[in-house]
Structure formats: structure tokens, C-alpha cells
Amino acid sequence: MKHKNSAWKIALTVALLLNSAASNAITKVTVGGTGAGHYTTIQAAVNALPSNGGEIDVTAGTYTEQVTITKPNVRLVGQGAHASSTVITQSYWAQKSNGSGGTVGDKGSSTVIVTGAGFFANNITIQNTYTQDGNAETQALALYLASDKSVLRNVRLIGRQDTLYVGSLGCSSTTCTPARSYFYGVTIEGNVDFIFGDGAAVFDNCVIVADQHGSLGGEVTITAQNRHFTNYLSGYVFYNSTISSNPQTGLTNAFLGRPWGALASNIFINTNIQAPINAAGMIEFTPGSTNNLPTSYFAEYGSSGPGAAGFTAKKREKYTVYLTSSQTTQYQPNNFLAGSDAWVPTSVF
């Protein structure tokens, strides 16, 4: 009898474990192909996921659509050989009519809009071709990201003005709710304020491509960070990344960024700056009108390459902080983005 009871307990344990594994299984759907669980659009696949999210495997190809993701824990994974093999694209712009007498605005112009927590993307391209299609330069986002604990790996974000918005979860009159994002091996391309918002983000081993803005003398600004208050986690950290330009030479008015607000925060650590960045590094948001540089935080350490000449000679704008090696530890991805829940973004795959 004792032997039978032991066997029954083992069987019960196995059944419970199997049931637990089943309840924790990630729902997977596919975009492209045919059969059950296959969808023709990415938005249809998002809509088909349960309320707690799941994985969308996107067959290589080009998908012309706007995608909105409000569910948490959505994983968007391109199945092609390269990130360029799977493309989500459209051509909206901020001044586009919303059909109700107004315009869609920055968020509404985005190719992909993400507000669900725990978003993950891998091996995929998200682009907005409005300017490249021959239209006048204006805000036209590729990705709007307001998602805490979001991770993008091996992704291409292509646009011109306002390519990538990385923002917080919203603000009151006294503070904002932070949102943390980790980018690894991501290419981001644009020309005006093309990484902007008030979120907390680390760009680790990324490639930032500064495109020509009209003429070779057109003002190019990589970042427009806008931290609203001092009491929440906000700021952009570029870590072991590369900044290049298109064309590679000839730009005469390119900057690492401009402070969108009085508390903007930008940190560049071990950045290979191949682009011809102005010696000052940063520029006032609207010279002669705003005065954000004195109260913003622009810090740099270990920059190299032709665009780092201003850093090497210590000729960055006068409020620049030249970090020491020990001071950079706080900006390592798992330190800067840890938060109260000790999140480890580098472990997310």
C-alpha cells in the first residue's frame, strides 16, 4: 500500500507540474503563411493574443500598416535572415487629419505604437517613409514607445524627424511614472530630434545614423530628451555605441542633441563618433529663445573618433560634465535601469 501511495503522489506531482507549465506557456501566433494561428497582418495577430500577451512570429516580408500594442508582454520577432528581411512600414505624418477636425499628432503618425509593459522586439525593421517618399520634412515617427521594461534587440528604426519616441508612462503636476527601455544592437536613423521623449533608456552597442537634413549645412540633432522633474528615472544613456552619418562626410551642423526641456539628461559612454559632430556636442533647443543648457545634464566619457575632437580637447559646451571611469558604473545598463524591482534588462532574450 505504501508503494501505491508513493506512485500516486508522484503521478499527482507530475500532473500538477504539467498543468502549471501549460498555464504558463506563451501563446504564439504567426504573421504570414496559412493555417490555424496564421494572420495576414501584424495588427490582427496582436488582436488575437490573450490579454496577457504572447509571441508574434513575423514571416520575412514587408507589412504596410500601423500597429498598436496595448497588451503587456507582447513579443514581436522577425523570422527572416536579417532585421532588414522583415519590415513594418507606412507613411503617416503628424499633421495628417484625424478625421475629426484635428490632426493625428506625433503618436498618431507612428508606424508602431507600444504602451503595453514588457514589450520585446527582435530581428525586425520598423520605419516611417514619409520624408523619404518626397514629402516635406516634418514629424513622422517609426516607433512610439511608452512601455516599462521594454527590450529591443537587433532592430532597425528608420525615419527622419522624430524617428523614435521613448517616453515615461505619464505625468502629474509634480512627477512622472518612469518607463525603462533597453536597446541592444539596434540601428536608429534620422536627422532631427530623432531620439526624443522623457523615458529612461540605455542604447547598448547600438548604431546611430545621423542623416543629412536638407543641405549639408542643415541642423542635425540626434536627441531631444525632456525630463520633466528630478524625482523620477529619466535620461538617455549611449553605451559602447557608434554614431555614423549619411553622408559619411560633409555635414557641418550636426549635434549630439538639444535639450527639449530644462532638465534634459544625455550621457555618452565609450562612444565611437565617426559622424562630424560639432565640437560643442549639444546645442540650445531654440537659440536666443530657450535657456535649457545651464540646467540640463550632458555627460561624456571615453568618446573616440573624428566627432569626439571637442570631447578630447574639452571644448564641449561649457556645462558638459566630463565623467571619470568610476562615475560611469551607475550608467551600466543593469544599474541605470534596475529600478525598485531590480530589473536585469541584459538577461531578456
VODOTI-814981 format. One line per 3 residues: for each residue x, y, z of N, C-alpha, C. Coordinates in pm, whole numbers, plus 32768, in hexadecimal, padded with zeros to 4 digits. Example, Ala and Ser with C-alpha at 12.3 -4.5 7.8 and 13.67 -1.06 7.14 Angstrom:
BEGIN
8527,7DC7,830C,84CE,7E3E,830C,8528,7EB6,830C  8505,7F1F,82C4,8557,7F96,82CA,850A,8003,8313 $
***
This chain:
BEGIN
8053,7F87,8000,8000,8000,8000,8056,807D,8000  80C2,8079,804C,811C,80EB,8051,8155,8108,7FC7  8179,809F,7F7E,81B0,80B1,7EF8,814A,80F1,7E9A $
80CA,80C5,7EA6,8060,80FD,7E50,804A,8191,7E6E  804C,81B3,7EF2,8039,823F,7F16,80A9,8296,7EDD  8125,8263,7EE1,8197,82AD,7EAC,8188,82C3,7E16 $
815D,825A,7DD1,814A,8265,7D40,80DE,82CC,7D20  8072,82CB,7D71,8004,832A,7D5B,8034,83BA,7D70  8086,83CD,7DD9,80BA,8454,7DF6,8115,8485,7D86 $
8167,8429,7D50,81BF,844E,7CE2,816D,8476,7C68  8105,8426,7C4A,80B0,8444,7BD6,806B,84CA,7BE8  803C,84E5,7C63,7FF8,8563,7C7E,8058,85D9,7C6D $
80D3,85C7,7C9D,8137,8632,7C91,8155,8651,7BFF  8165,85E6,7BB0,8180,85F8,7B22,810C,8640,7ADD  8091,8619,7AFF,801C,8658,7AC3,8015,86EC,7AE6 $
8032,870C,7B64,8030,8798,7B8E,809A,87EA,7B45  8110,87AF,7B36,817B,87F5,7AEF,8156,880D,7A5D  811A,87A8,7A1D,80F2,87B6,7992,8086,8820,7983 $
8026,8820,79E1,7FBC,8885,79DD,7FF5,8910,79F2  8058,891A,7A4D,8096,899C,7A67,80E0,89CE,79EC  812A,8971,79AB,8174,8997,7933,8114,89C4,78C5 $
80A2,897D,78B9,8041,89A1,7853,8006,8A2A,786D  7FEA,8A47,78EF,7FAD,8AC8,7910,800E,8B3A,78FB  8092,8B1E,7902,80F7,8B85,78F0,812E,8B8B,7862 $
80FB,8B36,780A,812D,8B33,7781,810E,8BB6,773A  8169,8BE0,76E3,8156,8C5B,7697,8104,8C3C,761A  809B,8C86,7606,804C,8C78,758C,809D,8CAB,7516 $
80A5,8C5B,74AC,80EF,8C84,7434,8092,8C86,73BC  809D,8CF1,736F,8054,8CFB,72F1,80B7,8D24,7285  808F,8D14,7209,80E9,8D30,7199,80A7,8D8F,7137 $
80F7,8DEB,7102,80C9,8E42,7096,8109,8E11,7016  80B8,8DF2,6FB3,80E8,8DB6,6F37,80CD,8D21,6F38  80CA,8CE6,6EC4,80AD,8C57,6EBC,8018,8C3E,6EC7 $
7FF4,8BBF,6ED3,7F67,8B9B,6ED9,7F50,8B37,6F49  7ED1,8B29,6F70,7EAC,8AC9,6FD5,7E83,8B0C,7057  7E5F,8ABA,70B9,7E34,8AEE,713A,7EA5,8B3B,717C $
7E84,8BAC,71B7,7EE9,8BFC,71FC,7F3C,8C52,71A0  7F18,8C5A,711E,7F60,8CAD,70BE,7F07,8D23,7096  7F45,8D9A,7092,7EFA,8E14,7074,7F3F,8E5F,7003 $
7EF0,8EB0,6FBC,7F28,8EF9,6F4B,7F63,8F7F,6F73  7F39,8FB4,6FE6,7F6F,9033,7016,7FA2,9023,70A5  8000,907A,70C8,8036,9076,7150,7FCD,90A3,71B4 $
7F7D,9108,7190,7F16,9135,71EC,7EB1,90C7,720B  7E8C,907A,71A7,7E2F,900B,71BE,7E6B,8FA6,721F  7EEE,8F8F,7213,7F32,8F32,726E,7F35,8F6A,72FC $
7F4F,8FEC,7309,7F4C,902C,738D,7EC2,901C,73CB  7E5B,9037,737D,7DD2,902D,73B0,7DAE,8F9F,73DA  7DEC,8F3D,739B,7DCC,8EB1,73B8,7E0F,8E7E,7438 $
7E74,8EC4,7468,7EB7,8E99,74E2,7E5C,8EA9,755B  7E70,8E57,75C1,7E23,8E6A,763D,7E4B,8EEB,7682  7E02,8F0F,76E9,7E17,8F8F,772D,7EA0,8F9A,776F $
7EE0,8F27,7789,7F65,8F2A,77C7,7FD6,8F20,7761  7FB6,8F31,76E0,801D,8F37,7679,8041,8EB1,763E  80B8,8EAD,7602,80E7,8E35,75BF,814B,8E5A,7554 $
8171,8DF9,7503,81D7,8E0F,749D,819A,8E10,7412  81C7,8E71,73C2,819E,8E79,7336,821A,8E60,72E0  821C,8DF2,7299,8289,8DD3,723D,8262,8E07,71B3 $
82B3,8E65,7180,828F,8EAB,7105,82E5,8E76,7092  82A5,8E36,7032,82EA,8E01,6FBD,832C,8E73,6F70  83A1,8E58,6F39,83E8,8EBD,6EEB,838E,8EF8,6E7F $
8396,8F7C,6E71,8343,8FC1,6E0F,832E,9050,6E3A  82DF,909A,6DEF,82C0,9125,6E0D,822D,9132,6E31  8211,916F,6EA2,8189,917E,6ED5,816A,9213,6EE0 $
8111,9241,6E89,80EE,92CF,6E86,8073,92E4,6EDC  8088,9314,6F54,801A,9325,6FB3,8049,9374,702C  7FEA,93A7,7077,8007,93E2,70F9,7FDF,937C,7163 $
8037,9365,71C3,8021,92FF,722A,801B,9341,72B3  7FB4,9322,72FF,7FA5,9355,7387,7FA5,92E1,73E9  7FFE,92E8,744E,800C,927C,74AF,7FF4,92B4,753B $
7F82,9293,7575,7F62,92BF,75FD,7F6B,924C,7662  7F6E,91D2,7631,7F77,915E,768A,8004,9151,76C2  8014,911E,773C,809A,910A,7773,80DB,908E,7739 $
815F,9089,7743,81AD,9010,7725,819A,8FDC,7696  8195,9039,7639,818F,9013,75AC,821C,9009,7575  8239,8F9A,7535,82BC,8F82,74F7,82A9,8F82,745F $
82F4,8FD9,741C,82EB,8FE9,738B,8370,8FBB,734F  836F,8F49,7309,83EB,8F0A,72DE,83EB,8EF3,7247  8445,8F35,7201,8454,8F1F,7172,8495,8E9A,7156 $
8464,8E52,70F1,8495,8DCC,70D3,84F4,8DC8,705C  8518,8E3C,7026,8573,8E40,6FB5,8604,8E2F,6FDE  865B,8E2B,6F7B,86EA,8E17,6F95,8728,8E92,6FD9 $
86F0,8F07,6FBF,8724,8F83,6FF7,86B0,8FDD,7022  86CF,9043,7072,8667,90A1,709A,8629,90E5,7021  8677,90F9,6FB8,8645,913A,6F3F,85E8,90DF,6EED $
85E2,9060,6F12,858D,9002,6EC6,84F9,9010,6EE9  84DD,9047,6F5F,8453,9052,6F8F,843A,90E4,6FB1  83E1,9125,6F67,83D0,91B6,6F71,833E,91DA,6F8C $
832A,922D,6FF2,82A7,926B,700A,82B6,92FC,6FDE  825D,9329,6F86,8270,93AD,6F4B,81EC,93F2,6F30  81ED,9476,6F31,817E,94C8,6F01,81B2,9557,6EF4 $
815B,95B3,6ECF,8187,963A,6EAC,8127,96A3,6EE4  8110,969E,6F68,80BD,9703,6FA9,8114,9777,6FD9  80D4,97E7,6FF4,811C,985C,7026,80C5,989F,708F $
8103,98F2,70E5,80BF,9928,715A,8049,9981,7136  8050,99C6,70C4,7FE5,9A22,709D,7F76,99DE,704C  7F7E,995C,703F,7F16,9912,6FF7,7E90,9922,7040 $
7E26,9932,6FF4,7DA2,9943,7030,7D78,98C7,707E  7D3B,98DE,70F1,7D07,986D,713F,7C75,9851,711E  7C3E,989B,70BE,7BB4,9886,7094,7B4D,98C9,70EC $
7B7D,990F,7155,7B20,9951,71B3,7B40,99E6,71C1  7B81,9A1D,715E,7BA1,9AAB,7162,7C29,9ACA,719D  7C70,9A63,71CB,7CF5,9A77,7202,7D5D,9A28,71B4 $
7DD0,9A16,71F0,7E3B,99C9,71B1,7E62,9952,7209  7EA9,98F2,71CF,7ECD,987A,721B,7F3D,9894,727F  7F8F,98FA,7268,7FFC,991A,72C3,806F,98B8,72B9 $
80D4,98CE,730D,814C,9879,7309,8128,97E6,731D  80DF,97C9,7388,80BE,973E,73A7,8071,96FD,7336  800E,9745,7301,7FBB,970E,7297,8002,96FB,7214 $
8076,973B,7204,80C3,9729,7189,8119,96AC,718C  8124,966C,7200,8183,95FE,7213,815B,9580,71C7  81BE,953C,7193,81A6,94BB,7153,817F,9453,71BA $
81C7,9450,722A,81A5,93F5,7299,8196,9447,7318  8129,9433,735F,810C,9477,73DD,8105,940D,744A  815B,941A,74B0,815F,93B7,751B,814B,93FC,75A1 $
80E4,93D3,75EA,80CD,9404,7672,80BF,9392,76D6  80C1,9316,76A7,80BA,92A3,7701,8142,9286,773E  8145,9264,77BD,81C3,924A,7803,8206,91CB,77CF $
828A,91C6,77E0,82D4,914C,77C0,82DB,912B,772C  82DA,918F,76D8,82E2,917A,7647,836E,9148,7621  8373,90EC,75C0,83F2,90B7,758F,83EC,90AF,74F7 $
8455,90DE,74B6,845D,90D3,7423,84E8,90A3,73FD  84EE,9051,7395,856E,901A,7369,856B,9002,72D2  85DB,9024,7291,85F2,8FFF,7205,8588,9036,71A7 $
856C,90B7,71B3,8500,90F1,7164,851E,9184,7147  84E7,91BA,70DD,84F5,9247,70BB,846E,928D,70CA  8471,9300,710A,83FA,9355,7116,841F,93DC,70D8 $
83D3,9407,7076,83F9,9483,7033,8380,94D9,7012  839C,955A,6FFF,8339,95B8,6FCC,837A,95FF,6F56  833E,95F2,6EE1,837E,9622,6E66,8349,96A9,6E37 $
82FF,96F1,6E8B,82BD,976C,6E5E,831E,97CD,6E19  838C,97EC,6E5C,83EC,984A,6E21,8433,980C,6DA9  845A,978C,6DB5,849F,974A,6D48,8448,973D,6CCC $
83C4,9744,6CDF,8369,973C,6C6D,8361,97BF,6C1F  83AF,9823,6C49,83B4,98A1,6C01,8360,990E,6C3E  8325,98F5,6CB2,82D3,995A,6CF5,832A,99BA,6D46 $
82F1,9A2A,6D6C,833A,9A8E,6DBB,8361,9A54,6E43  83D1,9A82,6E77,8401,9A55,6EF9,839E,9A7A,6F67  8378,9A18,6FB6,8320,9A2F,7029,8329,99B7,7086 $
82E7,99C0,70F8,82E8,9950,7156,82A0,98D7,7118  82E4,9866,7117,82AB,97EC,70DE,82F1,9776,7122  82B4,9741,718A,82F7,96DF,71E0,82F6,9652,71A6 $
8361,960A,71C2,8362,957A,71A7,8329,952F,7220  835B,954F,7299,8331,9507,7311,8312,9568,7382  829C,955A,73BB,8274,95A0,7435,8277,953A,74A5 $
82CF,954D,7506,82E5,94E9,756E,82D2,9528,75F7  8268,9501,763C,8250,952A,76C7,822D,94AB,7712  8292,945A,772B,8281,93D2,775E,82EE,93B5,77C3 $
82CA,939D,783F,8330,937E,78A2,8367,92F1,788C  83E8,92E4,789D,842F,9264,788C,8423,922F,77FE  8435,9289,779E,8436,9260,7711,84C5,9246,76E4 $
84D5,91E6,768A,8558,91BF,7657,8550,91AF,75C0  85AD,91EE,757A,85B9,91DE,74EA,8646,91AC,74CB  864F,9142,747E,86CF,9108,7456,86D2,90F7,73BE $
8741,911F,7382,8754,910C,72F3,86DC,9140,72A4  86B6,91BB,72C1,8645,91FB,727F,8678,9275,7232  863A,9296,71C1,8658,930F,7176,85E2,936E,7180 $
85FB,93EB,71AA,8595,9452,71B4,85BC,94C1,7154  856E,94D1,70E9,8595,9529,707C,852E,9598,7069  855B,9613,706C,8506,9686,7051,855E,96FD,7035 $
8528,9774,7047,8578,97ED,703B,855E,9844,70B7  84F6,9898,70B6,84DC,98E7,712F,8487,9895,7190  84B4,9891,7210,846A,984B,727A,8457,97B6,725C $
84C2,9772,723C,84B9,96E3,721C,8487,9690,7292  84C1,96A7,7308,84A5,9654,737E,847E,96A9,73F5  8407,9692,7429,83DD,96D0,74A6,83ED,9668,7514 $
843B,968B,757D,8449,9635,75F2,841B,9687,7669  83A2,966E,7699,8368,96C3,7700,8345,967B,7780  8320,96CB,77E4,82F1,9696,7863,8261,9665,7852 $
8225,9638,78C0,819C,9606,78BB,8136,9673,78D5  8164,96EF,78E2,8108,975D,78F9,8130,97AF,7972  8100,9829,7978,812A,9886,79E1,80B3,98C7,7A25 $
80C6,98E8,7AA4,8068,993D,7AEF,80A6,99C8,7AF5  8074,9A1A,7B4D,80AB,9AA1,7B5A,812E,9AA3,7BA8  8152,9A30,7BE7,81CA,9A2F,7C3C,822E,99C2,7C1A $
8206,995D,7BCE,8263,98F1,7BAC,8230,98A4,7B34  8284,9848,7B06,825E,97EF,7A97,8275,975F,7AC1  822C,9704,7A84,8240,9675,7A9C,82A8,9643,7A39 $
831A,9613,7A6A,8387,95F0,7A0E,8368,9576,79B7  83A8,9571,7945,83A4,94FD,78ED,8433,94E1,78BF  845D,9464,78CC,84E7,943E,78AF,84EE,93EC,782E $
8550,940E,77DA,8562,93C7,775B,85F5,93A8,7746  860E,9331,770E,8696,9305,76F1,86A0,92E1,765E  8700,931E,761A,8717,9306,758C,87A2,92C8,757C $
87A9,9257,7539,882A,9216,7523,8838,91F5,748E  88A8,9223,7453,88C1,9205,73C6,8858,923F,736A  881F,92B0,7391,87B5,92EF,7344,87EE,9360,72EE $
87C0,936B,7273,87E4,93D9,721B,8772,943E,721A  8792,94BD,7235,872D,9527,7236,875B,9595,71D8  8707,95B6,7178,872E,9614,710F,86CC,9689,7108 $
8703,9703,70FB,86AE,9778,70EE,8702,97F5,70E1  86BF,986A,70EC,870D,98E5,70DE,86E7,9956,713F  866D,995C,7170,8646,99C7,71CC,8605,998B,7248 $
8642,99A0,72BC,8608,9972,733B,85DA,98E0,7331  8629,988C,72F0,85F1,980B,72C9,85F4,97A1,7336  8626,97C5,73AD,8611,9775,7425,85E1,97D7,748F $
8560,97D2,74B2,852A,983C,7506,84C4,9806,756A  84A8,9857,75D2,8448,9832,7638,8484,983B,76C3  843A,980B,7727,8467,9818,77B3,8479,9791,77F7 $
8488,9726,77AA,849B,96A3,77E4,8529,968E,7818  8541,9619,7852,85C6,95EF,787D,85F2,957E,7820  8660,9593,77D9,8688,9532,7774,8720,9525,776F $
874D,94AA,7755,87DA,9490,7739,87E4,9458,76AD  883B,9496,765D,8857,9469,75D5,88E1,9427,75D8  88E2,93A3,75DC,8959,9354,75F3,8987,9316,756E $
8A03,9333,7546,8A39,92FD,74C9,89DA,9319,7454  89A4,938F,7451,894A,93B8,73E6,8994,9408,737C  8956,9417,7308,898B,946B,729E,8928,94DC,7285 $
8955,9556,7298,8901,95CB,7284,892F,960E,7203  88D3,961D,71A5,88F5,9655,7122,88B4,96DE,7114  8908,9745,710B,88D8,97CE,70F9,88D0,97ED,7064 $
8856,9800,7031,8841,981A,6FA3,8848,98B0,6F84  886A,98CD,6F0A,8869,9957,6EDB,87DD,9992,6EEA  87D8,9A0F,6F17,8758,9A56,6F28,8750,9AC3,6EBE $
8716,9AA0,6E4D,8712,9AFF,6DDE,879A,9B0C,6D9D  87E1,9B77,6DBC,8867,9B8C,6D88,88CF,9B56,6DE9  894D,9B55,6DC1,89B8,9B28,6E1A,89C3,9B82,6E94 $
8992,9BFE,6E8A,8998,9C5A,6EFB,891B,9C5B,6F50  88BA,9C06,6F2F,883F,9C00,6F7E,8859,9BCE,700B  8813,9C06,706C,882B,9BDF,70F7,87FA,9B51,7112 $
8853,9AFE,7144,8835,9A73,7166,8844,9A63,71FD  87DD,9A2F,723F,87E2,9A19,72D0,87B5,998B,72EF  880B,9940,732F,87ED,98B3,734A,8783,98A5,73B7 $
8794,98E9,7427,8738,98D9,7497,86ED,995A,74B6  8677,9947,74F2,862B,99B5,752D,85E9,997B,75AA  863A,996B,7610,8609,9930,768D,85BE,999A,76DD $
855B,996E,772C,8504,99D0,776E,84D7,999F,77F7  8536,9991,7851,8513,996C,78DB,84C5,99DF,791B  8451,99C0,7954,83F9,9A2B,7986,8415,9A51,7A17 $
843B,99EE,7A6A,8455,9A05,7AF8,84D2,99B8,7B20  8508,99D6,7B93,8581,9992,7BC2,8562,9913,7C12  84E4,98FA,7C30,84C2,988F,7C8F,8494,980E,7C4B $
84BA,97F7,7BCF,849B,9776,7B90,850C,9754,7B2F  8519,96D4,7B10,8585,96A5,7ABA,856A,96CE,7A2A  85C7,971A,79F2,85B9,974B,796A,8642,976E,7933 $
8658,9755,78B4,86D7,9777,7876,86FF,970F,7810  8752,9739,77B0,8781,96DF,7747,8817,96C6,775A  883C,9647,775F,88C7,961F,776C,88F1,95D5,76ED $
8959,9607,76AE,8992,95C4,7639,8A11,9580,7668  8A13,94FB,765E,8A77,94A8,769F,8ABD,9450,7638  8B40,9466,7625,8B8D,9415,75C6,8B4D,9415,753A $
8B1A,9486,7512,8AD4,948F,7492,8B25,94DD,742B  8AF2,94DE,73B0,8B33,9523,7340,8AD4,9589,7305  8B09,95FF,72E5,8ABB,9664,72A0,8AFB,967B,7218 $
8AAF,965E,71AF,8ADE,9674,7127,8A84,96DB,70E3  8AA0,96F9,7065,8A4E,975B,7020,8A3C,9734,6F8F  89D5,976B,6F53,89B6,9754,6EC6,8999,97DB,6E86 $
89F7,9813,6E35,8A76,97D7,6E09,8ADD,97D1,6E7A  8B45,9781,6E64,8BA9,976D,6ECC,8BF7,97EC,6EEB  8C07,9841,6E89,8C4D,98BF,6E9E,8BFB,9930,6E62 $
8C17,99AA,6E8D,8BD7,9A1D,6E4F,8B72,9A65,6EA4  8B35,9A22,6F07,8AD7,9A67,6F5E,8B22,9AD1,6FAE  8AE9,9B47,6FB8,8B2F,9BB4,6FFC,8AE4,9BE9,7076 $
8A70,9BAF,7093,8A1D,9BE8,70FE,89D8,9B79,714D  8A25,9B11,7170,89ED,9A9C,71B4,8A13,9A9D,7248  89B1,9A7B,729D,89C4,9A7E,732D,8993,99FB,736C $
89CA,99DC,73E1,899C,9967,742B,890D,9979,745A  88E3,99F4,7467,8858,9A0B,748D,8840,9A99,74BA  87C3,9AB0,74E0,879C,9B30,751B,8737,9B13,758B $
8741,9B5C,75FA,86E8,9B40,766B,865B,9B74,7652  85FD,9B18,7646,8572,9B3D,762C,8537,9B88,76A4  8564,9B63,771C,8536,9BA5,7795,85AC,9BCC,77EC $
858E,9C10,785B,85F7,9C47,78B0,8644,9BDC,78FD  8610,9B60,7902,8652,9AF7,7951,867E,9A82,78F8  868F,9A9B,7879,86B5,9A30,781C,8734,99EA,784B $
873B,9965,7833,87AC,9916,7863,87DE,98BA,77F5  885D,98CD,77CD,889C,987C,7765,8928,9856,7792  8948,97D4,778D,89CB,97A3,77B8,8A04,974D,7749 $
8A7E,976A,7721,8AC3,971F,76B8,8B40,96DF,76F4  8B47,965A,76F0,8BB6,960F,772C,8BF6,95B4,76C4  8C78,95C8,76AE,8CC4,9576,764F,8C81,9574,75C5 $
8C62,95EB,7594,8C1E,95F8,7513,8C83,9610,74A3  8C7A,95BF,743B,8CCD,95D1,73C4,8C83,9632,7368  8CAE,96B0,7365,8C66,9717,731B,8CAB,972E,7295 $
8C7D,96E9,7230,8CB2,96F9,71A9,8C71,976E,7161  8BF9,9792,7187,8BB4,9803,7149,8BF9,9886,716B  8BF3,98E9,7111,8C35,996A,7129,8BE3,99C1,718A $
8BE7,999B,7209,8B99,99E2,726F,8BDE,9A65,7294  8B8F,9ACE,72A3,8BC3,9B50,72CC,8C0D,9B43,7351  8C79,9B8D,735F,8CCD,9B85,73D6,8C7E,9B9B,7457 $
8C16,9BEE,7453,8BC8,9C0B,74CB,8B79,9B93,74FC  8B5C,9B35,74A4,8B11,9ABE,74CB,8A7C,9AD6,74CE  8A50,9B2F,7527,89C3,9B50,7535,89AA,9BDF,7507 $
892D,9BFC,74E4,8906,9C83,74BB,8885,9CA7,7506  8872,9D26,751E,87F6,9D54,755F,877D,9D2B,750A  870C,9D0E,754B,8698,9CDF,7500,866C,9D45,749A $
8657,9DC0,74C4,863B,9E2D,7466,8697,9EA1,748B  870C,9EA8,744D,876C,9F11,7470,872C,9F9C,746C  8745,9FE7,74D8,870D,A06D,74E0,8683,A072,751F $
8646,9FFA,7534,85C0,9FF6,756E,85BC,9FA1,75EE  85EC,9F25,75E6,85F0,9ECF,765D,8677,9EDB,76A2  867B,9EAF,771E,86F7,9EB0,776C,86FF,9E30,77BE $
8700,9DC0,7777,86FB,9D3D,77B8,8784,9D01,77D8  87EB,9D2B,7791,886F,9CEF,77A6,88A3,9CFE,7835  8893,9D70,7876,88CC,9D7E,78FD,8892,9D1E,7963 $
8817,9CF2,7952,87D6,9C9B,79B5,87CA,9C0B,7987  87F4,9BEE,790E,87F2,9B65,78DC,8872,9B1C,7902  8871,9A98,78EC,88E6,9A46,790F,8919,9A01,7892 $
898E,9A2B,7865,89D1,99EC,77F4,8A58,99BC,7824  8A6C,9937,7824,8AE7,98FC,7858,8B24,98A0,77F0  8BA9,9893,77F6,8BEF,9847,778E,8C6C,9807,77CA $
8C8A,9790,7797,8D03,9749,77C2,8D32,96EF,7750  8DB3,96F0,7735,8DF0,968F,76DB,8DC9,969B,764A  8D99,9710,761E,8D74,971F,7591,8DF0,9718,7539 $
8DDF,96E1,74C0,8E4E,96D4,7461,8E1A,96F1,73D5  8E76,96FC,7377,8E4F,9716,72EC,8E51,97AA,72CB  8E41,97CA,724B,8E4A,9856,721E,8DE9,98B3,7265 $
8D70,9883,7281,8D0C,98D8,72C1,8D22,98EC,7355  8D8A,98AE,738B,8DA9,98BC,7419,8E13,9926,7432  8E3C,996F,73CA,8EA7,99D1,73DA,8E86,9A38,7445 $
8E08,9A63,7449,8DE0,9AC4,74AF,8DE9,9A8C,753B  8DCD,9A0A,7549,8DDA,99C8,75CB,8E6C,99BD,75F3  8EBF,998D,7597,8F4D,997A,75B5,8F90,99FD,75DD $
8F6C,9A69,7598,8FA8,9AED,75B5,8F5E,9B36,7625  8EF7,9AF3,765C,8EA2,9B32,76C3,8E69,9BB7,7694  8E33,9BB3,761A,8DF5,9C2A,75E0,8D5F,9C16,75C9 $
8D25,9BB3,7612,8C95,9BA6,760C,8C56,9C22,764A  8BD1,9C33,7637,8B8F,9CA7,7672,8BAF,9CAB,7708  8BB2,9D21,7742,8BF2,9D35,77C4,8BB1,9CED,7839 $
8B36,9CBD,7829,8AF5,9C77,7898,8B0C,9BDF,7893  8B59,9BB2,7833,8B75,9B23,7825,8BBD,9AED,78A0  8B95,9A73,78C9,8BD9,9A2D,7937,8C33,99C3,78F9 $
8CB4,99C8,791A,8D13,9964,78EB,8D21,98FB,7959  8CE4,9889,7943,8CDE,9821,79A9,8D65,97DD,79BD  8D78,97A9,7A34,8DEA,9751,7A4F,8DBE,96C0,7A3A $
8E1D,9666,7A34,8DFC,95D9,7A20,8D9E,95A5,7A8C  8DB8,95C7,7B09,8D65,9595,7B77,8CD7,95CC,7B70  8CC7,9642,7B38,8C43,967E,7B30,8BEB,963F,7AC4 $
8C27,95F3,7A6B,8BD9,95B5,7A00,8B8F,9537,7A2F  8BB7,94FF,7AA0,8B7A,9481,7AD0,8AE3,948F,7AE0  8AB6,9500,7B10,8A26,9513,7B27,89D7,950F,7AA6 $
8A1A,951F,7A33,89D4,9522,79B3,89DC,949F,7967  8A1A,943A,79A3,8A15,93B7,7965,8983,938A,795C  895B,9344,78F3,88CC,9328,78DC,8883,92F0,7955 $
88BC,928A,7996,8876,924B,7A05,8875,92A1,7A83  88CA,9305,7A88,88C7,9362,7AF8,8865,93D4,7ADF  8873,9413,7A6C,881F,9487,7A4E,878B,9463,7A47 $
876C,93ED,7A12,86E1,93C6,79FC,86A9,936A,7A67  86F4,9351,7AD1,86CA,92EF,7B36,8643,930F,7B74  8630,9389,7B9F,85B3,93AF,7BE1,85A1,9368,7C65 $
852D,9378,7CA3,8512,933E,7D27,84FD,92A7,7D21  84E5,9272,7CA7,84CE,91E2,7C9A,854A,9197,7C69  85BD,91DD,7C66,863D,919E,7C41,8637,915A,7BB9 $
85FC,919C,7B5A,85F3,9166,7AD2,867F,9155,7A96  8692,90E6,7A4D,8712,90CA,7A0B,86F6,90C5,7974  86FA,9134,7930,86D2,9137,78A2,872C,90E4,7848 $
87AC,90D6,7869,8805,908B,7811,87E6,8FF6,780F  8792,8FC7,786B,8770,8F39,7871,86F4,8F18,781D  86B5,8F7D,77E2,8638,8F69,7797,8659,8F48,7705 $
862D,8ED2,76D9,8641,8EA5,764F,85BF,8E71,7615 $
***
